[in-house]
Amino acid sequence: MKSGLATVQFLKRASNIFNFIDRKYIVISYDFLVSLMAIPLALWIRVGADITDYPIDFIIKHMVVFGLLSISIFLWLKTYCAMWRYASIREIMTIVISVTYTVLLYIPAMFIMSQAIVMPRSVIVLIWGLNISFLSAGRFVYRILQDYVSFQIGKLSASDDALARLLLVGISDQTGHFIQDINRYAGRTYKIVGIIDRDRHRLGGQVHGVEVIGTVDDLKKVIAHLNTIGDHPHHLVITDPDFKGEPLRRIIEISKSLKVDVARAPKLTDFKGSDSRSIEIEPISIEDLLHRPEVILDRKSMHDFVHGKRIMVTGAGGTIGSELVRQIADFGPAHLSLVDHSEYSLYLLDLNLSEEHTSLSRSICLGDVSDYKRISDLFSIEKPEIVFHAAALKHVPIAEMNPNETILTNVIGTRNIAEASRTFKVKAMVLISTDKAVNPSGVMGTTKRLAESYCQALDALNDGTRFITTRFGNVLGSTGSVVPLFQRQISRGGPLTLTDPNIRRYFMLVREAVELVLQAAALGYNSAKSSGQIFVLEMGESVKIKDLAYQMILLAGLTPEKDIKINYTGLRPGEKLYEELFYETEKLMPTSCPGLMLASPQVVSYSVLQNKINELEEKARARDTQSSLRLLKNLVPEYKKSTSKEDKKKNI
């Protein structure tokens, strides 16, 4: 122990001396000396003892010329700038390029200097290989010594009992990076006791010295074994980014009985600080429980669709609208018009943009989409080329209690935006719809279905403006959604309120939803075959809300039905047990993007819709609820106001 400490202290002092001197000059000096020594060493390898036949001044002349050429190329290509502490394949490639340039310049100089005495030509190849080997070796030896010092200091400065023990789950590129960064920066905080993986063939293998000691299916046995040797893990750390969904849910359930927390490996940048005590592994988020395959997007088409254009976003302060604005801003639009009826939402959005996109041209536009005069004025002033219509009332029970206001916002507001887009020659209008528009059982879904029909009818006219409709399910964590509600109820100690134990929903992350909206917009605008069709976003499998509630309680370190009770309140007005993404009569067609499908249109005559919606507006503004709901039913015949009993029978 003492000898190990002495060795570490010696290496640390040497490292401190190295750090004290300007590193650039040390690196340049090392590279220069290696280049000088490459000539005599290569010649000795080539001719052996016959090297004594070559005059010393001849060898020195070649050494100096090659050394000066080397250092000139190194300075030009900044080979010395890379920090040896982080030497990698990238640095080796820079060295290979630098040495290759040097040797190519040295060849003519060698022939000029070898008129009387000939330098063997094979020496050139030897010089090239030796120079690359020694330059690379110096850098990697330094890195290895630094890693060793950091690791040993961590081991000597903290006892095993004081360390948080980690059992890693899954093997990926992130696993190797995580282990390396723990050894470098957090050896005084964490101890990795092993790895478990889904592939049994990896048993006994090692990643940077850490052994694969079991499989995910053998988790209980692995934990029992670690307990017997005094290495009970405090955390199961997920280091495989693809380890999500159902496999992760099973791990969380098992870990509860084993008294082990489940966490996810942090971003690698979190391990670049000098104080390892500030490093914390990240808790599992509810997003990790959604098993959603990564969708490959055509970002170039999205960029070309938005870049350099004047864009308007309605409902810009909402969950979808604000994420749309952020992603559009990244693509460099010429101007952004942010429309919303909420002053505070626009203030927060503008504040965020002022911090992240300081040079972005934008306008803050307060307005109600149901007010055509205001909308027309905004279009006249802002002159948008593309409009994203995200403004809507979406809370099902509130919409049910306020049908006229929902009609005015969701139907009349959409009509106003669509007609203004036609009048002012907008290139494309993108409507953001919802799965609740399919076989709607409430006012909210019915109004969104009518909005879809209006845009489909306009798109079928082909009069210059494209009308693109996108449809998807619930956005995880959006305002009014179930996740923030459950989080609030858990923080208050429960109970969780759930309408029905069998209720299911589709969920998508807001980032994913907006990415696919932009992708659909780009595809729809550039396709002549999508006239009147609806882009349906792939939502994966629907999630049972009861299971989601259980997982959120477990993530909080609590036990469902014991620490946190769940109360079932019955389906609310306008609510269904399960949602659908498309009608049975809608023929689905694939697109070039795996995450998008096209639903074939059920186009209604534009002139018929226009007259009926004008009548619907009159009834809604007069607050004639009975008449407006009757008209709504006539315009969307599939609208059936369901009860919980009806839905349960249908589900059975």
C-alpha positions as CSV (number, residue, x, y, z in Angstrom):
1,M,0.0,0.0,0.0
2,K,2.8,2.4,0.9
3,S,4.8,1.5,-2.2
4,G,1.8,2.1,-4.3
5,L,1.1,5.4,-2.7
6,A,4.8,6.4,-3.2
7,T,4.6,5.5,-6.9
8,V,1.5,7.5,-7.4
9,Q,2.9,10.5,-5.6
10,F,6.1,10.3,-7.8
11,L,4.0,10.2,-11.0
12,K,1.8,13.0,-9.8
13,R,4.9,15.2,-9.1
14,A,6.2,14.4,-12.6
15,S,2.9,15.3,-14.1
16,N,2.8,18.5,-12.2
17,I,6.2,19.5,-13.5
18,F,5.1,18.7,-17.0
19,N,2.0,20.9,-16.5
20,F,4.1,23.7,-15.1
21,I,6.2,24.1,-18.2
22,D,4.4,25.3,-21.4
23,R,3.1,22.1,-22.9
24,K,3.5,23.4,-26.5
25,Y,7.3,23.7,-26.2
26,I,7.6,20.3,-24.6
27,V,5.6,18.7,-27.4
28,I,7.5,20.5,-30.2
29,S,10.8,19.5,-28.6
30,Y,9.7,15.9,-28.3
31,D,8.5,15.8,-31.9
32,F,11.8,17.4,-33.1
33,L,14.0,15.0,-31.2
34,V,12.0,12.0,-32.5
35,S,12.4,13.3,-36.1
36,L,16.2,13.7,-35.6
37,M,16.6,10.2,-34.2
38,A,14.5,8.6,-37.0
39,I,17.4,9.0,-39.6
40,P,20.2,7.2,-37.8
41,L,17.8,4.6,-36.4
42,A,16.3,3.8,-39.8
43,L,19.8,3.7,-41.3
44,W,21.1,1.3,-38.6
45,I,18.0,-1.0,-39.1
46,R,18.8,-1.0,-42.9
47,V,22.6,-1.5,-42.9
48,G,23.3,-2.8,-39.3
49,A,27.0,-2.5,-38.3
50,D,27.9,-1.0,-41.7
51,I,26.5,2.3,-40.4
52,T,30.0,3.1,-39.3
53,D,30.9,3.4,-43.0
54,Y,28.8,6.5,-43.3
55,P,30.5,9.8,-42.2
56,I,29.1,11.4,-39.1
57,D,28.7,14.8,-40.9
58,F,26.6,13.0,-43.6
59,I,24.2,11.5,-41.0
60,I,24.0,14.8,-39.1
61,K,23.2,16.7,-42.3
62,H,20.3,14.4,-43.1
63,M,19.1,14.5,-39.4
64,V,19.0,18.3,-39.4
65,V,17.3,18.6,-42.8
66,F,14.7,16.0,-41.9
67,G,14.2,17.5,-38.4
68,L,13.6,21.0,-39.8
69,L,11.2,19.7,-42.4
70,S,9.3,17.8,-39.8
71,I,8.9,20.6,-37.4
72,S,7.9,23.0,-40.2
73,I,5.1,20.6,-41.3
74,F,4.1,19.9,-37.6
75,L,3.8,23.7,-37.0
76,W,1.8,24.1,-40.3
77,L,-0.6,21.3,-39.5
78,K,-0.7,22.1,-35.8
79,T,0.1,18.5,-34.9
80,Y,1.4,19.6,-31.5
81,C,-1.9,21.3,-30.5
82,A,-3.7,18.1,-29.6
83,M,-3.7,17.4,-25.8
84,W,-1.9,14.2,-25.1
85,R,-4.3,13.5,-22.2
86,Y,-6.9,12.8,-24.8
87,A,-4.8,11.1,-27.5
88,S,-7.0,9.1,-29.9
89,I,-7.2,7.7,-33.4
90,R,-7.8,11.3,-34.6
91,E,-4.4,12.3,-33.3
92,I,-2.7,9.3,-35.0
93,M,-4.3,10.3,-38.3
94,T,-2.9,13.8,-38.0
95,I,0.5,12.4,-37.2
96,V,0.3,10.0,-40.3
97,I,-0.6,13.0,-42.5
98,S,2.2,15.2,-41.1
99,V,4.9,12.5,-41.4
100,T,3.8,11.6,-44.9
101,Y,4.1,15.3,-46.0
102,T,7.5,15.5,-44.3
103,V,8.8,12.3,-46.1
104,L,7.5,13.5,-49.5
105,L,9.5,16.7,-49.0
106,Y,12.5,14.9,-47.7
107,I,12.8,12.6,-50.8
108,P,14.1,15.2,-53.2
109,A,16.3,16.7,-50.5
110,M,17.8,13.2,-49.8
111,F,18.8,12.7,-53.5
112,I,20.4,16.2,-53.6
113,M,22.4,15.5,-50.5
114,S,23.4,11.9,-51.6
115,Q,25.5,12.7,-54.7
116,A,28.8,11.4,-53.2
117,I,27.3,9.0,-50.7
118,V,24.1,7.2,-51.5
119,M,21.4,6.9,-48.8
120,P,19.5,3.5,-49.2
121,R,16.0,4.2,-50.6
122,S,14.4,1.7,-48.3
123,V,15.4,4.0,-45.4
124,I,12.5,6.3,-46.5
125,V,9.9,3.7,-45.6
126,L,11.7,3.0,-42.3
127,I,11.8,6.7,-41.5
128,W,8.1,7.0,-42.2
129,G,7.1,4.0,-40.0
130,L,9.5,4.9,-37.1
131,N,8.4,8.5,-37.0
132,I,4.7,7.6,-36.8
133,S,5.4,4.9,-34.2
134,F,7.4,7.0,-31.8
135,L,5.3,10.1,-32.1
136,S,2.1,8.1,-31.4
137,A,3.7,6.1,-28.7
138,G,4.8,9.1,-26.7
139,R,1.3,10.5,-26.7
140,F,-0.4,7.2,-25.7
141,V,2.1,6.4,-23.0
142,Y,1.4,9.8,-21.4
143,R,-2.3,9.2,-21.6
144,I,-2.0,5.7,-20.0
145,L,0.2,7.2,-17.2
146,Q,-2.4,10.0,-16.6
147,D,-5.2,7.5,-16.5
148,Y,-3.3,5.2,-14.1
149,V,-2.5,8.1,-11.8
150,S,-6.1,9.3,-11.7
151,F,-7.4,5.8,-11.1
152,Q,-4.8,5.0,-8.3
153,I,-5.4,8.3,-6.6
154,G,-9.1,7.5,-6.6
155,K,-8.6,4.1,-5.1
156,L,-6.2,5.2,-2.4
157,S,-8.2,8.3,-1.3
158,A,-11.5,6.5,-0.7
159,S,-12.4,3.2,1.0
160,D,-14.7,0.8,-0.8
161,D,-17.4,1.4,1.9
162,A,-17.5,5.1,0.9
163,L,-18.0,4.4,-2.8
164,A,-21.3,4.2,-4.6
165,R,-21.2,0.8,-6.3
166,L,-22.6,0.6,-9.8
167,L,-23.7,-2.5,-11.8
168,L,-23.9,-1.5,-15.5
169,V,-26.8,-2.8,-17.7
170,G,-26.1,-3.3,-21.4
171,I,-23.0,-3.0,-23.6
172,S,-22.7,-0.2,-26.2
173,D,-20.1,2.4,-27.2
174,Q,-21.5,4.5,-24.3
175,T,-20.5,1.7,-21.9
176,G,-16.8,2.0,-22.7
177,H,-16.9,5.8,-22.5
178,F,-18.7,5.7,-19.2
179,I,-16.2,3.3,-17.6
180,Q,-13.2,5.4,-18.8
181,D,-14.7,8.6,-17.5
182,I,-15.6,7.0,-14.2
183,N,-11.9,5.9,-13.8
184,R,-10.6,9.3,-14.8
185,Y,-12.9,11.7,-13.0
186,A,-15.0,9.9,-10.4
187,G,-12.8,7.1,-8.9
188,R,-13.3,8.7,-5.5
189,T,-17.1,8.5,-5.9
190,Y,-18.0,5.4,-7.8
191,K,-16.9,1.8,-8.1
192,I,-18.1,-0.3,-11.0
193,V,-18.7,-3.9,-9.8
194,G,-19.6,-5.5,-13.1
195,I,-21.8,-5.5,-16.2
196,I,-24.9,-7.5,-17.2
197,D,-26.1,-7.7,-20.8
198,R,-28.9,-9.3,-22.8
199,D,-26.5,-11.4,-24.9
200,R,-25.4,-14.5,-23.0
201,H,-22.4,-14.9,-25.4
202,R,-20.8,-11.9,-23.8
203,L,-20.5,-13.6,-20.4
204,G,-16.9,-13.5,-19.2
205,G,-15.9,-10.7,-21.6
206,Q,-14.5,-7.4,-20.3
207,V,-14.9,-3.7,-21.2
208,H,-11.9,-1.7,-20.0
209,G,-11.2,-4.2,-17.3
210,V,-14.9,-4.5,-16.1
211,E,-16.2,-8.1,-16.5
212,V,-19.6,-9.1,-17.9
213,I,-20.8,-11.2,-14.9
214,G,-24.3,-12.1,-15.9
215,T,-27.3,-11.5,-18.1
216,V,-30.4,-9.3,-17.6
217,D,-32.5,-12.4,-17.1
218,D,-30.2,-13.5,-14.2
219,L,-30.4,-10.2,-12.4
220,K,-31.6,-11.6,-9.1
221,K,-28.8,-14.2,-9.1
222,V,-26.2,-11.6,-10.0
223,I,-27.3,-9.3,-7.1
224,A,-27.3,-12.3,-4.7
225,H,-23.7,-13.2,-5.7
226,L,-22.5,-9.6,-5.3
227,N,-24.1,-9.5,-1.9
228,T,-22.1,-12.6,-0.8
229,I,-18.8,-10.9,-1.7
230,G,-19.7,-7.5,-0.1
231,D,-20.3,-5.7,-3.4
232,H,-24.0,-5.1,-3.2
233,P,-24.7,-2.4,-5.9
234,H,-26.4,0.8,-5.0
235,H,-27.4,1.6,-8.6
236,L,-28.2,-0.3,-11.8
237,V,-26.9,2.1,-14.5
238,I,-28.3,1.7,-18.0
239,T,-25.4,2.2,-20.4
240,D,-27.2,0.9,-23.5
241,P,-29.2,3.8,-25.1
242,D,-31.5,1.2,-26.8
243,F,-32.5,-0.4,-23.4
244,K,-36.0,1.1,-23.2
245,G,-39.6,0.2,-23.0
246,E,-40.7,-3.2,-21.6
247,P,-37.2,-4.5,-20.8
248,L,-36.6,-1.4,-18.7
249,R,-39.9,-1.6,-17.0
250,R,-39.1,-5.2,-15.9
251,I,-35.8,-4.1,-14.6
252,I,-37.4,-1.4,-12.5
253,E,-40.0,-3.8,-11.0
254,I,-37.3,-6.3,-10.1
255,S,-34.9,-3.7,-8.7
256,K,-37.6,-2.5,-6.2
257,S,-37.5,-5.9,-4.4
258,L,-33.7,-6.0,-4.5
259,K,-33.4,-2.5,-3.0
260,V,-31.3,-1.2,-5.9
261,D,-32.0,2.1,-7.7
262,V,-32.1,2.3,-11.5
263,A,-30.4,5.1,-13.2
264,R,-29.1,6.0,-16.7
265,A,-25.5,6.9,-17.6
266,P,-25.1,10.7,-17.7
267,K,-24.0,12.7,-20.7
268,L,-20.3,12.3,-21.2
269,T,-19.8,16.1,-20.7
270,D,-20.9,15.7,-17.1
271,F,-17.7,13.8,-16.4
272,K,-15.4,16.6,-17.5
273,G,-15.3,18.5,-14.3
274,S,-12.5,18.5,-11.8
275,D,-14.7,17.9,-8.8
276,S,-16.0,14.3,-9.0
277,R,-18.3,14.8,-6.0
278,S,-20.5,17.0,-8.3
279,I,-21.0,14.1,-10.7
280,E,-24.4,12.4,-10.5
281,I,-25.9,9.6,-12.5
282,E,-29.2,10.5,-14.1
283,P,-32.5,9.1,-12.8
284,I,-34.6,7.2,-15.3
285,S,-37.2,9.5,-16.9
286,I,-40.6,8.5,-17.9
287,E,-39.5,9.0,-21.6
288,D,-37.2,6.0,-21.2
289,L,-40.2,3.7,-20.6
290,L,-41.5,4.4,-24.1
291,H,-40.0,1.8,-26.5
292,R,-39.8,3.9,-29.6
293,P,-37.5,3.0,-32.4
294,E,-35.4,5.8,-33.8
295,V,-36.8,7.2,-37.0
296,I,-34.4,8.2,-39.7
297,L,-35.4,11.7,-41.0
298,D,-34.5,13.6,-44.1
299,R,-33.1,16.7,-42.4
300,K,-32.0,18.2,-45.7
301,S,-35.6,18.3,-47.0
302,M,-36.7,19.8,-43.7
303,H,-34.0,22.4,-43.8
304,D,-34.8,23.3,-47.4
305,F,-38.5,23.6,-46.7
306,V,-37.9,26.2,-43.9
307,H,-34.6,27.9,-44.5
308,G,-34.7,31.5,-45.7
309,K,-38.5,31.6,-45.6
310,R,-41.0,33.7,-43.7
311,I,-42.8,31.3,-41.2
312,M,-45.9,31.8,-39.1
313,V,-46.7,29.6,-36.2
314,T,-50.2,29.8,-34.5
315,G,-50.5,28.6,-30.9
316,A,-46.8,29.4,-30.7
317,G,-46.8,29.5,-26.9
318,G,-48.2,26.0,-26.5
319,T,-46.3,22.7,-26.1
320,I,-46.3,21.8,-29.8
321,G,-46.1,25.4,-31.0
322,S,-43.1,26.4,-28.8
323,E,-41.2,23.2,-29.8
324,L,-42.0,24.0,-33.5
325,V,-40.6,27.4,-33.1
326,R,-37.4,26.2,-31.5
327,Q,-36.8,23.6,-34.2
328,I,-37.7,26.0,-37.0
329,A,-35.4,28.6,-35.6
330,D,-32.5,26.1,-35.8
331,F,-33.1,25.8,-39.6
332,G,-32.6,29.5,-40.2
333,P,-35.9,31.0,-41.4
334,A,-35.9,34.5,-42.8
335,H,-38.5,35.6,-40.3
336,L,-40.8,34.0,-37.6
337,S,-44.2,35.3,-36.8
338,L,-45.3,34.0,-33.4
339,V,-49.1,34.1,-33.0
340,D,-50.9,33.2,-29.7
341,H,-53.7,34.6,-27.5
342,S,-51.7,34.2,-24.3
343,E,-49.5,37.2,-23.5
344,Y,-47.5,35.3,-20.9
345,S,-46.8,32.3,-23.2
346,L,-45.5,34.6,-25.9
347,Y,-43.3,36.4,-23.3
348,L,-41.7,33.2,-22.2
349,L,-41.1,32.0,-25.8
350,D,-39.6,35.4,-26.8
351,L,-37.3,35.3,-23.8
352,N,-36.1,31.8,-24.7
353,L,-35.5,32.9,-28.3
354,S,-33.6,36.0,-27.2
355,E,-31.2,33.8,-25.3
356,E,-30.7,31.0,-27.9
357,H,-31.2,32.8,-31.2
358,T,-30.2,36.3,-30.7
359,S,-30.1,37.3,-34.3
360,L,-33.4,35.7,-35.3
361,S,-35.9,38.0,-37.0
362,R,-39.3,37.6,-35.3
363,S,-42.6,39.2,-34.4
364,I,-44.7,38.7,-31.4
365,C,-48.4,38.7,-32.5
366,L,-51.2,38.6,-29.9
367,G,-54.4,37.4,-31.5
368,D,-57.3,35.1,-31.4
369,V,-57.5,32.8,-34.5
370,S,-61.3,32.9,-34.4
371,D,-61.1,36.7,-35.2
372,Y,-60.7,36.8,-39.0
373,K,-60.1,40.5,-39.1
374,R,-57.1,40.2,-36.8
375,I,-55.8,37.2,-38.6
376,S,-56.2,38.9,-42.0
377,D,-54.3,42.0,-40.7
378,L,-51.5,39.8,-39.4
379,F,-51.1,38.0,-42.7
380,S,-51.0,41.3,-44.5
381,I,-48.3,42.6,-42.2
382,E,-46.2,39.5,-41.7
383,K,-46.5,38.1,-45.3
384,P,-45.8,34.4,-44.3
385,E,-44.8,31.9,-46.9
386,I,-45.4,28.9,-44.7
387,V,-48.0,28.6,-41.8
388,F,-48.0,26.0,-39.1
389,H,-51.4,26.0,-37.4
390,A,-51.0,24.6,-33.9
391,A,-53.6,26.8,-32.1
392,A,-56.4,24.7,-30.6
393,L,-58.4,23.9,-27.5
394,K,-57.4,20.3,-26.7
395,H,-58.5,19.5,-23.1
396,V,-61.3,17.0,-23.6
397,P,-63.5,17.6,-20.5
398,I,-63.1,21.4,-20.8
399,A,-64.0,21.3,-24.5
400,E,-67.1,19.2,-23.6
401,M,-68.2,21.9,-21.1
402,N,-67.5,24.8,-23.5
403,P,-68.6,23.5,-26.9
404,N,-69.1,26.9,-28.6
405,E,-65.7,28.2,-27.6
406,T,-64.2,24.9,-28.9
407,I,-66.0,25.2,-32.2
408,L,-64.9,28.9,-32.6
409,T,-61.2,28.0,-31.9
410,N,-60.8,24.6,-33.5
411,V,-63.1,24.9,-36.5
412,I,-63.6,28.6,-37.2
413,G,-60.0,29.4,-36.3
414,T,-58.7,26.8,-38.7
415,R,-61.0,28.1,-41.4
416,N,-59.7,31.6,-40.8
417,I,-56.1,30.6,-41.0
418,A,-56.8,28.5,-44.1
419,E,-58.7,31.2,-46.0
420,A,-56.1,33.8,-45.1
421,S,-53.4,31.4,-46.4
422,R,-55.3,31.2,-49.8
423,T,-56.0,35.0,-50.0
424,F,-52.3,35.9,-49.3
425,K,-50.8,33.2,-51.5
426,V,-49.1,31.2,-48.8
427,K,-47.1,28.3,-50.2
428,A,-48.2,25.8,-47.6
429,M,-50.4,25.6,-44.5
430,V,-49.7,22.7,-42.1
431,L,-52.6,21.7,-39.8
432,I,-51.7,19.8,-36.6
433,S,-54.5,17.4,-35.7
434,T,-55.0,14.6,-33.2
435,D,-55.9,10.9,-32.9
436,K,-59.1,12.1,-31.1
437,A,-60.4,13.2,-34.6
438,V,-60.8,9.5,-35.5
439,N,-64.3,8.2,-34.6
440,P,-64.7,11.1,-32.2
441,S,-66.7,10.7,-29.0
442,G,-66.4,14.3,-27.8
443,V,-66.5,17.9,-29.0
444,M,-62.8,18.3,-29.1
445,G,-62.2,15.4,-31.4
446,T,-65.2,16.2,-33.6
447,T,-64.0,19.8,-34.1
448,K,-60.5,18.6,-35.0
449,R,-62.0,16.2,-37.5
450,L,-64.1,19.0,-39.1
451,A,-60.9,21.1,-39.3
452,E,-59.2,18.2,-41.1
453,S,-62.0,18.0,-43.6
454,Y,-61.9,21.7,-44.4
455,C,-58.1,21.5,-45.1
456,Q,-58.5,18.4,-47.1
457,A,-61.2,20.0,-49.2
458,L,-59.0,23.1,-49.8
459,D,-56.0,21.0,-50.8
460,A,-58.1,19.1,-53.3
461,L,-58.8,22.4,-55.1
462,N,-55.1,22.7,-56.1
463,D,-55.3,26.5,-56.4
464,G,-51.7,27.3,-55.4
465,T,-51.6,26.8,-51.7
466,R,-50.8,23.3,-50.3
467,F,-52.8,22.2,-47.2
468,I,-51.0,19.5,-45.3
469,T,-52.6,17.7,-42.3
470,T,-50.7,15.8,-39.7
471,R,-52.3,13.5,-37.1
472,F,-50.8,12.0,-33.9
473,G,-51.6,11.0,-30.4
474,N,-50.7,12.4,-27.0
475,V,-47.5,14.3,-26.4
476,L,-45.8,13.1,-23.3
477,G,-45.5,15.8,-20.7
478,S,-47.6,18.4,-22.6
479,T,-49.7,20.9,-20.6
480,G,-52.9,19.1,-19.5
481,S,-51.6,15.6,-20.2
482,V,-51.6,12.8,-17.7
483,V,-47.9,12.7,-16.9
484,P,-47.6,16.2,-15.2
485,L,-50.8,15.4,-13.3
486,F,-49.4,12.1,-12.0
487,Q,-46.2,13.8,-11.0
488,R,-48.1,16.5,-9.1
489,Q,-50.2,13.8,-7.4
490,I,-47.2,11.7,-6.4
491,S,-45.4,14.7,-5.0
492,R,-48.4,15.3,-2.8
493,G,-48.4,11.7,-1.5
494,G,-51.3,10.6,-3.7
495,P,-53.8,9.3,-4.5
496,L,-53.4,9.1,-8.3
497,T,-56.7,9.6,-10.1
498,L,-57.3,7.3,-13.2
499,T,-60.5,7.2,-15.1
500,D,-60.5,3.5,-15.9
501,P,-58.0,0.6,-15.3
502,N,-58.2,-0.4,-19.0
503,I,-57.7,3.0,-20.6
504,R,-54.9,3.1,-23.2
505,R,-53.2,6.0,-25.1
506,Y,-50.6,6.6,-27.7
507,F,-47.7,8.7,-26.5
508,M,-44.9,10.5,-28.3
509,L,-42.2,12.9,-27.1
510,V,-42.8,16.5,-28.2
511,R,-39.4,16.6,-29.9
512,E,-40.3,13.5,-32.0
513,A,-43.7,14.8,-32.8
514,V,-42.5,18.1,-34.1
515,E,-39.6,16.5,-36.1
516,L,-42.2,14.3,-37.9
517,V,-44.5,17.3,-38.4
518,L,-41.7,19.1,-40.2
519,Q,-40.8,16.0,-42.1
520,A,-44.5,15.6,-43.2
521,A,-44.7,19.2,-44.2
522,A,-41.6,18.8,-46.4
523,L,-42.9,15.6,-48.0
524,G,-46.4,16.9,-48.5
525,Y,-45.2,20.1,-50.1
526,N,-42.9,18.4,-52.5
527,S,-45.3,15.6,-53.4
528,A,-48.1,15.8,-56.0
529,K,-49.6,12.5,-54.9
530,S,-50.6,13.6,-51.4
531,S,-53.5,15.9,-52.4
532,G,-56.0,15.9,-49.6
533,Q,-54.3,13.1,-47.7
534,I,-53.4,13.1,-44.0
535,F,-50.0,12.3,-42.7
536,V,-50.3,9.9,-39.8
537,L,-47.4,9.8,-37.4
538,E,-46.3,6.3,-36.3
539,M,-47.0,6.2,-32.6
540,G,-45.7,2.7,-31.8
541,E,-47.8,0.6,-29.3
542,S,-50.4,2.2,-27.2
543,V,-49.6,2.4,-23.5
544,K,-51.9,1.3,-20.7
545,I,-52.3,4.3,-18.4
546,K,-52.5,2.1,-15.3
547,D,-49.0,0.6,-16.2
548,L,-47.7,4.1,-16.7
549,A,-49.0,5.2,-13.3
550,Y,-47.3,2.1,-11.6
551,Q,-44.0,2.9,-13.3
552,M,-44.1,6.5,-12.3
553,I,-44.7,5.5,-8.7
554,L,-41.8,3.0,-8.8
555,L,-39.5,5.7,-10.3
556,A,-40.3,7.9,-7.4
557,G,-39.0,5.1,-5.1
558,L,-42.5,4.2,-3.8
559,T,-44.7,1.2,-4.0
560,P,-48.0,1.3,-5.9
561,E,-51.2,0.7,-3.9
562,K,-49.1,0.8,-0.7
563,D,-47.3,4.1,-0.6
564,I,-49.5,5.7,-3.3
565,K,-53.1,4.7,-3.8
566,I,-54.8,4.8,-7.2
567,N,-58.5,5.9,-7.4
568,Y,-60.6,5.1,-10.4
569,T,-63.1,7.9,-11.2
570,G,-64.8,6.6,-14.4
571,L,-64.5,7.9,-18.0
572,R,-65.0,11.6,-18.3
573,P,-67.5,13.2,-20.8
574,G,-66.1,12.8,-24.4
575,E,-63.4,10.4,-23.4
576,K,-62.8,6.9,-24.9
577,L,-61.1,3.8,-23.5
578,Y,-58.6,3.8,-26.4
579,E,-57.7,6.1,-29.3
580,E,-57.3,5.3,-33.0
581,L,-55.0,6.9,-35.5
582,F,-57.0,6.3,-38.6
583,Y,-60.4,5.2,-39.8
584,E,-61.0,1.7,-41.1
585,T,-62.0,3.2,-44.5
586,E,-58.7,5.2,-44.7
587,K,-56.3,3.2,-46.8
588,L,-52.8,3.6,-45.3
589,M,-49.8,4.1,-47.7
590,P,-46.1,4.2,-46.7
591,T,-44.0,7.2,-47.4
592,S,-40.2,7.7,-47.8
593,C,-40.0,8.3,-44.1
594,P,-40.5,5.2,-41.9
595,G,-42.2,7.2,-39.2
596,L,-44.9,8.6,-41.5
597,M,-47.9,7.0,-43.2
598,L,-50.4,8.6,-45.6
599,A,-54.2,8.1,-45.0
600,S,-56.2,8.2,-48.1
601,P,-58.6,11.2,-48.2
602,Q,-62.3,11.3,-47.5
603,V,-62.8,14.6,-49.2
604,V,-66.0,16.6,-48.8
605,S,-67.1,19.3,-51.3
606,Y,-65.5,22.6,-50.3
607,S,-68.6,24.6,-51.2
608,V,-70.8,22.4,-49.1
609,L,-68.4,22.7,-46.1
610,Q,-68.0,26.4,-46.5
611,N,-71.8,27.1,-46.3
612,K,-72.3,24.7,-43.4
613,I,-69.3,26.1,-41.4
614,N,-70.6,29.6,-41.9
615,E,-73.9,28.5,-40.4
616,L,-72.0,26.7,-37.6
617,E,-70.1,29.9,-36.8
618,E,-73.4,31.9,-36.5
619,K,-74.8,29.4,-34.0
620,A,-71.6,29.2,-32.0
621,R,-71.2,33.0,-31.7
622,A,-74.9,33.2,-30.7
623,R,-74.1,30.5,-28.0
624,D,-76.9,28.4,-29.3
625,T,-75.3,25.2,-28.0
626,Q,-78.1,22.8,-29.0
627,S,-78.1,24.0,-32.6
628,S,-74.3,24.2,-32.9
629,L,-73.9,20.6,-31.6
630,R,-76.6,19.4,-34.0
631,L,-74.8,21.0,-36.9
632,L,-71.5,19.6,-35.7
633,K,-73.1,16.1,-35.7
634,N,-74.4,16.6,-39.2
635,L,-71.0,17.7,-40.5
636,V,-69.2,14.8,-38.7
637,P,-71.6,11.9,-38.8
638,E,-69.1,9.5,-37.2
639,Y,-69.4,11.6,-34.0
640,K,-70.9,9.5,-31.3
641,K,-71.1,10.8,-27.7
642,S,-70.1,7.7,-25.8
643,T,-70.5,6.6,-22.2
644,S,-68.1,4.5,-20.2
645,K,-70.5,1.5,-20.5
646,E,-70.6,1.7,-24.2
647,D,-66.8,2.0,-24.5
648,K,-66.3,-1.0,-22.1
649,K,-68.7,-3.1,-24.3
650,K,-66.8,-2.0,-27.4
651,N,-63.5,-2.8,-25.8
652,I,-64.7,-6.3,-24.8
